[in-house]
Amino acid sequence: MMVMQQTAPAQPADPAVEDELDRLVTMPIAKLRVRYREVFRTEPPKAFGPDLLRRSIAHRIQEKAYGGLSRPTERLLDQMMKAYAAKPGGKIVLPRRIKPGSVLVEGQEPPRHGAGGRVRL
């Protein structure tokens, strides 16, 4: 059985954010380090090359503009990290949760619609 979750429509892109993200692509590493300091208010890790600096900065810019992770997602990630710390080589098992509004679909075939809008599986 396949579960398809409905998500909220994406927010429209902010042109100012998109312009800033576009500038990161051509920014030299020295300027990326300066921008990292501005965004994170700390020194960039010495091991971060230009790619990781760009990704980190872009993530933070988008997080501030469009919002970060939801509280339940943050809690789930914290629980996963605690489980991993307790058993560093072990398998992390995620609980299955079906949210309201999810559409349950049997198999891989799309549903066939019959008379009266009823769905036959």
C-alpha positions as CSV (number, residue, x, y, z in Angstrom):
1,M,0.0,0.0,0.0
2,M,1.4,3.4,-1.0
3,V,0.8,6.5,1.0
4,M,0.7,9.9,-0.7
5,Q,0.8,12.9,1.5
6,Q,-0.7,16.1,0.6
7,T,1.4,19.2,1.2
8,A,0.7,22.8,1.3
9,P,1.4,24.8,-1.9
10,A,4.9,26.3,-2.0
11,Q,5.2,29.9,-1.3
12,P,5.9,32.1,-4.3
13,A,9.6,32.9,-4.7
14,D,10.8,36.2,-3.4
15,P,12.8,38.0,-6.2
16,A,15.2,39.5,-3.6
17,V,16.0,36.1,-2.2
18,E,16.4,34.5,-5.6
19,D,18.8,37.4,-6.6
20,E,20.9,36.8,-3.5
21,L,21.0,33.0,-4.2
22,D,22.0,33.7,-7.8
23,R,24.9,35.9,-6.6
24,L,26.3,33.1,-4.4
25,V,27.0,31.0,-7.5
26,T,29.7,33.4,-8.8
27,M,30.9,34.7,-5.5
28,P,34.6,34.0,-4.8
29,I,35.6,32.0,-1.6
30,A,36.9,35.1,0.2
31,K,33.5,36.9,-0.2
32,L,31.6,33.6,0.7
33,R,33.5,33.5,4.0
34,V,32.6,37.1,4.7
35,R,28.9,36.4,3.8
36,Y,29.0,33.3,6.1
37,R,30.1,35.5,9.0
38,E,27.3,37.9,8.3
39,V,24.6,35.2,8.1
40,F,25.7,32.9,10.9
41,R,27.6,35.5,13.1
42,T,30.5,33.1,13.5
43,E,33.6,32.1,11.7
44,P,33.1,29.6,8.9
45,P,34.6,26.1,9.5
46,K,38.1,25.9,7.9
47,A,37.1,22.6,6.3
48,F,34.3,24.2,4.3
49,G,35.1,24.8,0.7
50,P,33.2,27.0,-1.6
51,D,30.5,24.5,-2.3
52,L,29.6,23.9,1.4
53,L,29.8,27.6,2.1
54,R,27.3,28.3,-0.7
55,R,25.0,25.5,0.4
56,S,25.1,26.6,4.1
57,I,24.5,30.3,3.2
58,A,21.7,29.5,0.8
59,H,20.0,27.3,3.3
60,R,20.0,29.9,6.0
61,I,18.8,32.7,3.6
62,Q,15.9,30.5,2.5
63,E,15.2,29.4,6.1
64,K,14.9,33.1,7.1
65,A,12.8,34.1,4.1
66,Y,10.4,31.1,3.9
67,G,10.6,29.5,7.4
68,G,12.5,26.6,8.8
69,L,11.5,23.2,10.0
70,S,8.3,22.7,11.9
71,R,8.6,21.9,15.6
72,P,7.4,18.3,15.2
73,T,10.1,17.8,12.5
74,E,12.8,19.3,14.8
75,R,11.6,16.9,17.6
76,L,11.7,13.9,15.3
77,L,15.3,14.8,14.2
78,D,16.4,15.2,17.8
79,Q,14.9,11.8,18.7
80,M,16.7,10.2,15.7
81,M,20.0,11.8,16.8
82,K,19.6,10.5,20.4
83,A,18.8,7.0,19.1
84,Y,21.8,7.1,16.8
85,A,24.0,8.3,19.7
86,A,22.8,5.5,21.9
87,K,23.6,2.9,19.2
88,P,26.1,4.5,16.7
89,G,26.1,1.5,14.3
90,G,22.5,0.5,14.8
91,K,19.5,0.9,12.6
92,I,17.2,3.9,13.1
93,V,13.6,3.0,12.8
94,L,11.1,5.7,12.0
95,P,7.6,5.5,13.3
96,R,5.0,5.3,10.6
97,R,2.5,8.1,10.8
98,I,-0.4,8.8,8.5
99,K,-1.5,12.3,8.6
100,P,-5.1,13.6,8.1
101,G,-5.6,14.2,4.4
102,S,-3.3,11.5,3.3
103,V,-4.6,9.4,0.3
104,L,-4.1,5.7,0.7
105,V,-3.5,3.9,-2.7
106,E,-3.3,0.2,-3.1
107,G,-0.5,-1.0,-5.4
108,Q,1.2,1.1,-8.0
109,E,-1.8,1.6,-10.4
110,P,-3.8,4.8,-10.3
111,P,-7.3,4.4,-9.0
112,R,-10.1,3.8,-11.5
113,H,-13.2,6.0,-11.1
114,G,-16.6,4.5,-11.4
115,A,-20.1,5.9,-11.5
116,G,-21.0,8.5,-9.0
117,G,-17.4,9.5,-8.3
118,R,-16.7,6.4,-6.3
119,V,-13.2,4.9,-6.3
120,R,-12.8,1.2,-7.0
121,L,-9.6,-0.5,-5.9
